[in-house]
Amino acid sequence: MTIKTPDAWRLSRLTNPAHHLTTPYSDPDLDPPSPATRRLLTECLDLVTDPLIYDVEDQDPAALARLRAADEALRDQREDRHRADALTALIANLVDTYGNW
């Protein structure tokens, strides 16, 4: 996942980070992000940061259920595909390591 802005200093001032979400080496989509993308960005960031990442690593069933739900929601999302792909890439390592569903 990459968040691109025209100027690096703007990164700390992002009010709409989902708008700048993209895959590496790609420019961000100019269209506004879908509500589902905004919600899934929050969920994915929760999954890869403290404290939930520790629950995922400890294979806590509730945390793994959230990981699975996020992965399925991202794969099923039809609109805003470019951003959904970026979020799928963000959690892909966790899915590969802990997703034995």
N, CA, C and O atoms as a DFTB+ gen file, in Angstrom:
404 C
 N C O
     1  1       0.843      -1.164       0.000
     2  2       0.000       0.000       0.000
     3  2       0.890       1.228       0.000
     4  3       1.917       1.268       0.677
     5  1       0.490       2.209      -0.752
     6  2       1.192       3.477      -0.809
     7  2       0.175       4.602      -0.679
     8  3      -0.928       4.530      -1.221
     9  1       0.562       5.627       0.040
    10  2      -0.239       6.847       0.082
    11  2       0.615       7.924      -0.553
    12  3       1.656       8.308      -0.020
    13  1       0.159       8.408      -1.703
    14  2       0.935       9.396      -2.447
    15  2       0.300      10.772      -2.342
    16  3      -0.916      10.931      -2.450
    17  1       1.156      11.756      -2.129
    18  2       0.725      13.147      -2.122
    19  2       1.694      13.932      -2.984
    20  3       2.837      13.512      -3.168
    21  1       1.258      15.062      -3.513
    22  2       2.164      15.868      -4.327
    23  2       3.408      16.327      -3.560
    24  3       4.498      16.384      -4.129
    25  1       3.255      16.645      -2.307
    26  2       4.379      17.086      -1.482
    27  2       4.429      16.237      -0.228
    28  3       3.395      15.979       0.388
    29  1       5.609      15.802       0.155
    30  2       5.742      14.915       1.320
    31  2       5.205      15.546       2.590
    32  3       4.660      14.836       3.434
    33  1       5.338      16.860       2.757
    34  2       4.884      17.497       3.994
    35  2       3.380      17.396       4.170
    36  3       2.880      17.502       5.290
    37  1       2.656      17.193       3.087
    38  2       1.200      17.102       3.179
    39  2       0.742      15.805       3.840
    40  3      -0.386      15.720       4.326
    41  1       1.598      14.811       3.858
    42  2       1.218      13.526       4.424
    43  2       0.722      13.670       5.854
    44  3      -0.231      12.999       6.249
    45  1       1.356      14.534       6.629
    46  2       0.933      14.700       8.012
    47  2      -0.375      15.474       8.128
    48  3      -0.964      15.531       9.208
    49  1      -0.832      16.063       7.046
    50  2      -2.042      16.876       7.075
    51  2      -3.205      16.234       6.330
    52  3      -4.194      16.907       6.042
    53  1      -3.108      14.965       6.017
    54  2      -4.159      14.312       5.261
    55  2      -5.463      14.281       6.044
    56  3      -5.508      13.826       7.187
    57  1      -6.506      14.765       5.421
    58  2      -7.825      14.671       6.031
    59  2      -8.638      13.560       5.375
    60  3      -9.686      13.165       5.887
    61  1      -8.156      13.063       4.249
    62  2      -8.850      12.016       3.516
    63  2      -7.819      11.019       2.983
    64  3      -7.592      10.971       1.774
    65  1      -7.190      10.226       3.850
    66  2      -6.120       9.334       3.389
    67  2      -6.591       8.301       2.369
    68  3      -5.801       7.884       1.522
    69  1      -7.835       7.881       2.423
    70  2      -8.327       6.894       1.459
    71  2      -8.262       7.431       0.032
    72  3      -8.100       6.661      -0.914
    73  1      -8.388       8.737      -0.126
    74  2      -8.323       9.337      -1.463
    75  2      -6.953       9.141      -2.100
    76  3      -6.857       9.039      -3.323
    77  1      -5.907       9.088      -1.313
    78  2      -4.540       8.999      -1.822
    79  2      -4.009       7.568      -1.855
    80  3      -2.840       7.353      -2.178
    81  1      -4.833       6.608      -1.532
    82  2      -4.446       5.213      -1.457
    83  2      -4.205       4.650      -2.849
    84  3      -5.021       4.836      -3.752
    85  1      -3.079       3.959      -3.019
    86  2      -2.766       3.359      -4.311
    87  2      -1.763       2.227      -4.126
    88  3      -1.229       2.022      -3.036
    89  1      -1.523       1.514      -5.188
    90  2      -0.486       0.491      -5.179
    91  2       0.838       1.161      -5.547
    92  3       0.842       2.239      -6.140
    93  1       1.963       0.526      -5.196
    94  2       3.255       1.141      -5.537
    95  2       3.374       1.396      -7.043
    96  3       2.886       0.617      -7.862
    97  1       4.014       2.472      -7.374
    98  2       4.305       2.877      -8.753
    99  2       3.066       3.263      -9.553
   100  3       3.119       3.335     -10.781
   101  1       1.965       3.510      -8.877
   102  2       0.738       3.951      -9.544
   103  2       0.311       5.284      -8.966
   104  3       0.552       5.578      -7.795
   105  1      -0.321       6.079      -9.797
   106  2      -0.866       7.342      -9.318
   107  2      -2.210       7.089      -8.649
   108  3      -2.932       6.172      -9.039
   109  1      -2.551       7.891      -7.648
   110  2      -3.852       7.734      -6.997
   111  2      -4.999       7.996      -7.970
   112  3      -4.866       8.780      -8.910
   113  1      -6.105       7.340      -7.733
   114  2      -7.323       7.548      -8.509
   115  2      -7.848       8.946      -8.206
   116  3      -7.845       9.374      -7.052
   117  1      -8.292       9.652      -9.223
   118  2      -8.802      11.006      -9.025
   119  2     -10.229      11.015      -8.494
   120  3     -10.666      12.011      -7.917
   121  1     -10.964       9.914      -8.683
   122  2     -12.323       9.835      -8.160
   123  2     -12.286       9.686      -6.646
   124  3     -11.326       9.139      -6.102
   125  1     -13.310      10.162      -5.965
   126  2     -13.334      10.011      -4.504
   127  2     -13.480       8.538      -4.124
   128  3     -14.082       7.763      -4.868
   129  1     -12.933       8.150      -2.972
   130  2     -13.056       6.758      -2.541
   131  2     -14.491       6.431      -2.139
   132  3     -15.251       7.295      -1.702
   133  1     -14.832       5.167      -2.300
   134  2     -16.172       4.731      -1.907
   135  2     -16.262       4.654      -0.379
   136  3     -15.238       4.534       0.295
   137  1     -17.466       4.720       0.162
   138  2     -17.622       4.556       1.617
   139  2     -17.060       3.219       2.108
   140  3     -16.500       3.145       3.202
   141  1     -17.209       2.169       1.304
   142  2     -16.670       0.863       1.699
   143  2     -15.152       0.914       1.805
   144  3     -14.578       0.315       2.713
   145  1     -14.500       1.616       0.897
   146  2     -13.045       1.731       0.945
   147  2     -12.605       2.479       2.196
   148  3     -11.633       2.093       2.845
   149  1     -13.304       3.524       2.524
   150  2     -12.964       4.283       3.743
   151  2     -13.065       3.390       4.976
   152  3     -12.182       3.403       5.834
   153  1     -14.144       2.617       5.058
   154  2     -14.350       1.726       6.204
   155  2     -13.276       0.636       6.236
   156  3     -12.747       0.317       7.301
   157  1     -12.953       0.064       5.070
   158  2     -11.966      -1.011       5.021
   159  2     -10.548      -0.505       5.277
   160  3      -9.719      -1.248       5.802
   161  1     -10.257       0.738       4.916
   162  2      -8.948       1.305       5.261
   163  2      -8.791       1.332       6.771
   164  3      -7.749       0.940       7.296
   165  1      -9.810       1.789       7.466
   166  2      -9.757       1.821       8.926
   167  2      -9.567       0.420       9.497
   168  3      -8.749       0.217      10.395
   169  1     -10.315      -0.539       8.981
   170  2     -10.214      -1.911       9.481
   171  2      -8.826      -2.500       9.210
   172  3      -8.249      -3.153      10.079
   173  1      -8.295      -2.273       8.018
   174  2      -6.961      -2.808       7.678
   175  2      -5.873      -2.173       8.538
   176  3      -4.962      -2.863       8.994
   177  1      -5.961      -0.880       8.758
   178  2      -4.973      -0.224       9.624
   179  2      -5.072      -0.746      11.049
   180  3      -4.054      -0.899      11.724
   181  1      -6.284      -1.019      11.512
   182  2      -6.445      -1.627      12.838
   183  2      -5.769      -2.997      12.892
   184  3      -5.133      -3.344      13.887
   185  1      -5.911      -3.768      11.819
   186  2      -5.363      -5.130      11.798
   187  2      -3.838      -5.165      11.795
   188  3      -3.245      -6.126      12.286
   189  1      -3.205      -4.147      11.257
   190  2      -1.739      -4.180      11.133
   191  2      -1.022      -3.336      12.180
   192  3       0.199      -3.186      12.124
   193  1      -1.766      -2.785      13.131
   194  2      -1.133      -1.951      14.148
   195  2      -1.456      -2.466      15.551
   196  3      -2.340      -3.301      15.743
   197  1      -0.721      -1.948      16.506
   198  2      -0.866      -2.282      17.913
   199  2      -2.206      -1.755      18.422
   200  3      -2.521      -0.601      18.129
   201  1      -2.985      -2.479      19.129
   202  2      -2.743      -3.772      19.760
   203  2      -3.263      -4.977      18.967
   204  3      -2.917      -6.112      19.294
   205  1      -4.096      -4.754      17.921
   206  2      -4.740      -5.881      17.237
   207  2      -3.747      -6.785      16.513
   208  3      -3.981      -7.988      16.399
   209  1      -2.648      -6.226      16.025
   210  2      -1.671      -7.067      15.332
   211  2      -1.163      -8.181      16.241
   212  3      -0.888      -9.284      15.769
   213  1      -1.037      -7.909      17.529
   214  2      -0.583      -8.946      18.461
   215  2      -1.620     -10.055      18.602
   216  3      -1.262     -11.224      18.749
   217  1      -2.891      -9.700      18.557
   218  2      -3.942     -10.719      18.613
   219  2      -3.935     -11.586      17.356
   220  3      -4.149     -12.796      17.426
   221  1      -3.686     -10.955      16.201
   222  2      -3.575     -11.720      14.953
   223  2      -2.387     -12.676      15.051
   224  3      -2.512     -13.858      14.733
   225  1      -1.247     -12.170      15.486
   226  2      -0.044     -13.009      15.595
   227  2      -0.226     -14.145      16.595
   228  3       0.345     -15.223      16.427
   229  1      -1.020     -13.902      17.635
   230  2      -1.298     -14.949      18.622
   231  2      -2.431     -15.873      18.167
   232  3      -2.825     -16.792      18.886
   233  1      -2.942     -15.617      16.974
   234  2      -4.010     -16.401      16.356
   235  2      -5.290     -16.417      17.198
   236  3      -5.981     -17.431      17.298
   237  1      -5.577     -15.277      17.789
   238  2      -6.820     -15.111      18.529
   239  2      -7.988     -15.273      17.544
   240  3      -8.003     -14.614      16.504
   241  1      -8.964     -16.136      17.850
   242  2     -10.055     -16.384      16.904
   243  2     -10.822     -15.128      16.483
   244  3     -11.192     -15.001      15.316
   245  1     -11.062     -14.214      17.397
   246  2     -11.787     -12.989      17.045
   247  2     -10.973     -12.122      16.079
   248  3     -11.521     -11.558      15.133
   249  1      -9.682     -12.022      16.320
   250  2      -8.818     -11.230      15.432
   251  2      -8.719     -11.879      14.054
   252  3      -8.743     -11.185      13.038
   253  1      -8.609     -13.200      14.017
   254  2      -8.545     -13.900      12.731
   255  2      -9.865     -13.787      11.981
   256  3      -9.875     -13.730      10.751
   257  1     -10.974     -13.753      12.706
   258  2     -12.274     -13.556      12.064
   259  2     -12.349     -12.171      11.421
   260  3     -12.890     -12.022      10.325
   261  1     -11.813     -11.171      12.096
   262  2     -11.776      -9.817      11.519
   263  2     -10.878      -9.773      10.289
   264  3     -11.210      -9.119       9.300
   265  1      -9.740     -10.467      10.348
   266  2      -8.831     -10.522       9.199
   267  2      -9.525     -11.187       8.015
   268  3      -9.461     -10.693       6.889
   269  1     -10.176     -12.291       8.274
   270  2     -10.872     -13.001       7.204
   271  2     -11.989     -12.141       6.614
   272  3     -12.145     -12.072       5.394
   273  1     -12.754     -11.493       7.468
   274  2     -13.850     -10.641       6.995
   275  2     -13.319      -9.492       6.136
   276  3     -13.909      -9.160       5.108
   277  1     -12.216      -8.890       6.554
   278  2     -11.622      -7.793       5.771
   279  2     -11.123      -8.310       4.427
   280  3     -11.353      -7.677       3.396
   281  1     -10.449      -9.441       4.429
   282  2      -9.939     -10.026       3.186
   283  2     -11.087     -10.332       2.223
   284  3     -11.004     -10.016       1.036
   285  1     -12.149     -10.940       2.727
   286  2     -13.291     -11.276       1.873
   287  2     -13.991     -10.019       1.361
   288  3     -14.379      -9.954       0.194
   289  1     -14.152      -9.031       2.222
   290  2     -14.806      -7.782       1.802
   291  2     -14.007      -7.082       0.710
   292  3     -14.577      -6.548      -0.242
   293  1     -12.688      -7.088       0.852
   294  2     -11.841      -6.451      -0.163
   295  2     -11.897      -7.204      -1.482
   296  3     -11.959      -6.587      -2.545
   297  1     -11.877      -8.511      -1.426
   298  2     -11.933      -9.311      -2.661
   299  2     -13.294      -9.209      -3.342
   300  3     -13.376      -9.290      -4.567
   301  1     -14.368      -9.032      -2.561
   302  2     -15.715      -8.943      -3.121
   303  2     -16.093      -7.537      -3.565
   304  3     -17.081      -7.360      -4.279
   305  1     -15.332      -6.550      -3.158
   306  2     -15.669      -5.158      -3.487
   307  2     -15.532      -4.931      -4.992
   308  3     -14.479      -5.206      -5.568
   309  1     -16.570      -4.441      -5.617
   310  2     -16.558      -4.206      -7.066
   311  2     -16.166      -2.776      -7.407
   312  3     -15.437      -2.548      -8.373
   313  1     -16.639      -1.816      -6.630
   314  2     -16.295      -0.419      -6.904
   315  2     -14.938      -0.099      -6.274
   316  3     -14.508      -0.759      -5.328
   317  1     -14.287       0.900      -6.802
   318  2     -13.025       1.391      -6.220
   319  2     -11.976       0.270      -6.149
   320  3     -11.269       0.127      -5.151
   321  1     -11.894      -0.509      -7.214
   322  2     -11.055      -1.700      -7.249
   323  2      -9.575      -1.392      -7.015
   324  3      -8.889      -2.146      -6.326
   325  1      -9.091      -0.312      -7.572
   326  2      -7.668       0.027      -7.439
   327  2      -7.284       0.193      -5.962
   328  3      -6.254      -0.316      -5.519
   329  1      -8.104       0.892      -5.227
   330  2      -7.820       1.085      -3.798
   331  2      -8.022      -0.208      -3.011
   332  3      -7.270      -0.489      -2.078
   333  1      -9.029      -0.992      -3.379
   334  2      -9.243      -2.285      -2.716
   335  2      -8.031      -3.190      -2.933
   336  3      -7.639      -3.922      -2.024
   337  1      -7.440      -3.147      -4.114
   338  2      -6.232      -3.939      -4.381
   339  2      -5.072      -3.491      -3.493
   340  3      -4.295      -4.317      -3.015
   341  1      -4.962      -2.195      -3.278
   342  2      -3.898      -1.679      -2.411
   343  2      -4.085      -2.174      -0.977
   344  3      -3.116      -2.537      -0.311
   345  1      -5.323      -2.187      -0.510
   346  2      -5.587      -2.666       0.848
   347  2      -5.408      -4.181       0.948
   348  3      -4.941      -4.683       1.971
   349  1      -5.772      -4.903      -0.095
   350  2      -5.542      -6.345      -0.116
   351  2      -4.052      -6.637       0.010
   352  3      -3.651      -7.557       0.723
   353  1      -3.241      -5.856      -0.682
   354  2      -1.786      -6.027      -0.589
   355  2      -1.279      -5.728       0.820
   356  3      -0.334      -6.361       1.291
   357  1      -1.906      -4.766       1.487
   358  2      -1.487      -4.403       2.839
   359  2      -1.650      -5.571       3.808
   360  3      -0.781      -5.798       4.649
   361  1      -2.750      -6.312       3.700
   362  2      -2.991      -7.402       4.643
   363  2      -2.597      -8.773       4.081
   364  3      -2.775      -9.783       4.761
   365  1      -2.068      -8.826       2.858
   366  2      -1.765     -10.108       2.209
   367  2      -0.809     -10.975       3.012
   368  3      -1.008     -12.187       3.100
   369  1       0.216     -10.386       3.594
   370  2       1.170     -11.161       4.366
   371  2       0.509     -11.795       5.586
   372  3       0.796     -12.943       5.928
   373  1      -0.374     -11.048       6.239
   374  2      -1.098     -11.603       7.383
   375  2      -2.015     -12.743       6.949
   376  3      -2.108     -13.766       7.627
   377  1      -2.687     -12.561       5.822
   378  2      -3.575     -13.603       5.314
   379  2      -2.768     -14.850       4.968
   380  3      -3.177     -15.964       5.293
   381  1      -1.622     -14.666       4.311
   382  2      -0.775     -15.812       3.941
   383  2      -0.257     -16.548       5.180
   384  3      -0.183     -17.777       5.192
   385  1       0.097     -15.800       6.208
   386  2       0.684     -16.396       7.397
   387  2      -0.350     -17.013       8.338
   388  3      -0.139     -18.102       8.873
   389  1      -1.469     -16.311       8.537
   390  2      -2.414     -16.737       9.580
   391  2      -3.775     -17.180       9.045
   392  3      -4.613     -17.652       9.814
   393  1      -4.001     -17.038       7.764
   394  2      -5.323     -17.339       7.197
   395  2      -5.480     -18.762       6.729
   396  3      -5.477     -19.018       5.525
   397  1      -5.618     -19.696       7.650
   398  2      -5.820     -21.088       7.247
   399  2      -7.303     -21.408       7.190
   400  3      -7.749     -22.409       7.750
   401  1      -8.060     -20.568       6.520
   402  2      -9.484     -20.846       6.417
   403  2      -9.784     -21.448       5.107
   404  3     -10.940     -21.759       4.820
